[in-house]
Amino acid sequence: MSHYPPVDYYDKRIYHIDEQICALLHQRKAMTNNNPGCPPVNDVRDWAERFNLAQRFLELVFKDAWDEERYRPQIEPKEFRKYIPLMKWYEKDNYVYSTTYVAQYTNASVIKLMVDWDTSNEKRGFLSTKVSQLEMDIGKDYKVRKKGGSGTQGHRHYEYVVTPALPDDLSQLTLVIQEYRDFYKQNPTDFVIKWALP
């Protein structure tokens, strides 16, 4: 669904300015390999004052320009084909990370990551936040989107959608799990898992 304002009016004198804005956004993406980050708040404040713009407006512009991918149509898996067993397992600091299979669809693959830990010393109802930002990477030829996740005491699981679909022969691929301190994946920790597939 489009959220574009349903207006008929447009001052065509600014057409080339708007075109330049689009060109600069494209240049910004290319120069930063689509990872521009956000300018410091002090810079945004200075620009807002210099160009007579609302600071909050500029903050939203840069935030959305940073995370443009979330506005693109998301590919959902269609037409299930088969399961490919993986049976990968890794333990660190009494946390167990595992994945057992790849679900193959005609247009995508789905991989689930499980995290389990002992809860004997935890208060009832406690949910660990230690494993909240885990991202998956399978190389430059594949886009990986974390579709969601959930958890209970002693367990969390995450679902990742991979496009295009992985080949049925996974032997040339490596699955990497990287932990981040933040939602925007700017502050990686030293925690990394590398699994050679299958």
C-alpha positions as CSV (number, residue, x, y, z in Angstrom):
1,M,0.0,0.0,0.0
2,S,1.3,3.4,-1.0
3,H,1.6,6.1,1.7
4,Y,2.2,8.8,-0.8
5,P,0.0,11.9,-0.3
6,P,-3.0,11.9,-2.6
7,V,-2.4,15.4,-4.0
8,D,-2.7,16.8,-7.5
9,Y,-0.6,19.9,-7.0
10,Y,3.1,20.0,-7.8
11,D,5.3,23.0,-8.6
12,K,7.2,21.8,-11.6
13,R,9.8,24.5,-11.2
14,I,11.5,22.2,-8.6
15,Y,11.4,19.1,-10.7
16,H,15.2,19.2,-11.4
17,I,15.9,19.9,-7.7
18,D,13.9,16.8,-6.8
19,E,15.7,14.8,-9.4
20,Q,19.0,15.9,-7.9
21,I,17.8,14.9,-4.5
22,C,17.2,11.4,-5.9
23,A,20.6,11.4,-7.6
24,L,22.3,12.4,-4.4
25,L,20.5,9.7,-2.4
26,H,21.7,7.2,-5.0
27,Q,25.3,8.5,-4.8
28,R,25.1,8.3,-1.0
29,K,24.1,4.6,-1.2
30,A,26.8,3.8,-3.7
31,M,29.6,5.6,-1.8
32,T,28.8,3.8,1.5
33,N,27.9,0.4,0.0
34,N,24.3,1.0,1.2
35,N,25.5,1.5,4.9
36,P,25.7,5.2,5.4
37,G,24.9,5.3,9.1
38,C,23.3,8.5,10.5
39,P,25.1,11.9,10.9
40,P,25.7,13.1,14.5
41,V,22.9,15.0,16.1
42,N,25.0,18.1,16.4
43,D,25.5,18.2,12.6
44,V,21.8,17.7,12.0
45,R,21.0,20.5,14.5
46,D,23.5,22.8,12.6
47,W,22.0,22.0,9.2
48,A,18.4,22.5,10.5
49,E,19.4,26.0,11.8
50,R,21.4,26.9,8.7
51,F,18.7,25.8,6.2
52,N,15.7,26.7,8.3
53,L,14.4,23.2,8.5
54,A,12.8,21.3,11.4
55,Q,15.5,19.2,13.2
56,R,13.0,16.4,13.8
57,F,12.2,16.3,10.1
58,L,15.9,16.0,9.1
59,E,16.4,13.3,11.7
60,L,13.6,11.3,10.1
61,V,15.0,11.9,6.6
62,F,18.4,10.5,7.6
63,K,16.9,7.6,9.6
64,D,14.8,6.5,6.6
65,A,17.7,7.0,4.2
66,W,19.7,4.7,6.4
67,D,17.1,1.9,6.5
68,E,15.7,2.2,3.0
69,E,15.6,-1.6,2.6
70,R,12.7,-2.0,4.9
71,Y,10.5,-0.1,2.4
72,R,11.2,-2.6,-0.4
73,P,8.7,-5.4,-1.0
74,Q,9.6,-8.4,1.1
75,I,9.8,-11.8,-0.5
76,E,7.8,-14.4,1.3
77,P,8.6,-18.2,0.8
78,K,6.2,-19.9,-1.6
79,E,5.7,-23.5,-2.7
80,F,7.6,-25.6,-0.2
81,R,9.9,-28.2,-1.8
82,K,12.0,-30.1,0.7
83,Y,14.1,-30.1,3.9
84,I,17.9,-30.3,3.8
85,P,19.4,-31.5,7.1
86,L,22.1,-29.3,8.7
87,M,22.6,-30.5,12.3
88,K,25.0,-27.7,13.3
89,W,25.7,-27.0,17.0
90,Y,27.9,-24.5,18.9
91,E,28.3,-23.8,22.6
92,K,29.8,-20.7,24.4
93,D,29.3,-19.5,27.9
94,N,26.7,-22.2,28.6
95,Y,24.6,-21.1,25.7
96,V,23.9,-23.6,22.9
97,Y,23.3,-22.4,19.4
98,S,21.9,-24.8,16.9
99,T,20.2,-25.2,13.5
100,T,18.9,-28.5,12.2
101,Y,17.7,-27.9,8.6
102,V,17.1,-25.6,5.7
103,A,13.5,-25.4,4.4
104,Q,13.6,-25.1,0.6
105,Y,11.0,-23.2,-1.3
106,T,10.9,-22.3,-5.0
107,N,11.8,-18.6,-4.4
108,A,13.6,-18.7,-1.0
109,S,15.1,-20.7,1.8
110,V,14.3,-20.6,5.5
111,I,16.7,-21.3,8.3
112,K,15.8,-21.4,12.0
113,L,18.4,-20.7,14.7
114,M,17.8,-22.0,18.2
115,V,19.5,-20.8,21.3
116,D,19.1,-22.7,24.6
117,W,20.6,-22.3,28.1
118,D,20.2,-23.7,31.6
119,T,17.7,-21.9,33.7
120,S,18.2,-23.5,37.1
121,N,19.8,-20.3,38.5
122,E,17.3,-17.9,36.9
123,K,14.2,-16.3,38.4
124,R,11.0,-17.7,37.1
125,G,9.8,-15.8,34.0
126,F,13.2,-14.3,33.3
127,L,14.0,-13.9,29.6
128,S,17.7,-13.5,28.7
129,T,18.5,-10.5,26.6
130,K,22.0,-11.8,25.8
131,V,21.0,-13.2,22.4
132,S,18.6,-10.6,21.2
133,Q,20.6,-9.3,18.1
134,L,21.9,-12.2,16.1
135,E,22.2,-11.7,12.3
136,M,22.9,-14.3,9.7
137,D,25.1,-14.0,6.6
138,I,25.7,-16.5,3.7
139,G,27.8,-14.4,1.4
140,K,27.3,-11.6,-1.1
141,D,25.1,-13.6,-3.4
142,Y,22.3,-14.0,-0.9
143,K,20.2,-11.5,1.0
144,V,19.2,-12.7,4.5
145,R,16.2,-11.1,6.4
146,K,15.4,-11.9,10.0
147,K,11.7,-12.5,9.8
148,G,11.1,-12.8,13.5
149,G,11.7,-14.7,16.6
150,S,10.3,-15.6,20.0
151,G,11.4,-17.1,23.3
152,T,10.6,-18.6,26.6
153,Q,12.7,-19.1,29.7
154,G,15.8,-21.1,28.6
155,H,15.0,-20.9,24.8
156,R,14.9,-18.5,21.9
157,H,14.5,-19.1,18.2
158,Y,14.9,-16.9,15.2
159,E,13.7,-17.4,11.6
160,Y,15.7,-16.1,8.6
161,V,14.5,-15.9,5.0
162,V,17.3,-16.3,2.4
163,T,16.8,-15.0,-1.2
164,P,17.3,-16.3,-3.8
165,A,16.8,-19.9,-2.7
166,L,20.0,-21.7,-1.7
167,P,21.1,-24.6,-3.9
168,D,20.2,-28.1,-2.8
169,D,24.0,-28.8,-2.7
170,L,25.1,-26.5,0.2
171,S,28.7,-27.8,0.3
172,Q,30.2,-24.5,-1.1
173,L,28.5,-22.3,1.4
174,T,29.4,-20.9,4.9
175,L,26.8,-19.7,7.3
176,V,27.9,-16.9,9.6
177,I,26.1,-15.8,12.8
178,Q,27.2,-12.4,14.1
179,E,26.0,-10.8,17.3
180,Y,25.4,-7.0,17.5
181,R,24.9,-4.7,20.4
182,D,22.3,-2.6,18.5
183,F,19.3,-3.0,16.2
184,Y,21.0,-1.2,13.3
185,K,23.9,-3.6,13.1
186,Q,26.5,-0.9,13.7
187,N,28.2,-2.3,16.8
188,P,29.2,-5.9,16.3
189,T,30.5,-7.9,19.3
190,D,33.4,-10.4,19.1
191,F,30.8,-13.3,19.1
192,V,30.8,-15.0,15.7
193,I,29.8,-18.5,14.6
194,K,31.0,-19.9,11.3
195,W,29.5,-23.1,10.1
196,A,30.6,-24.8,6.8
197,L,27.5,-26.3,5.2
198,P,25.9,-28.7,5.1
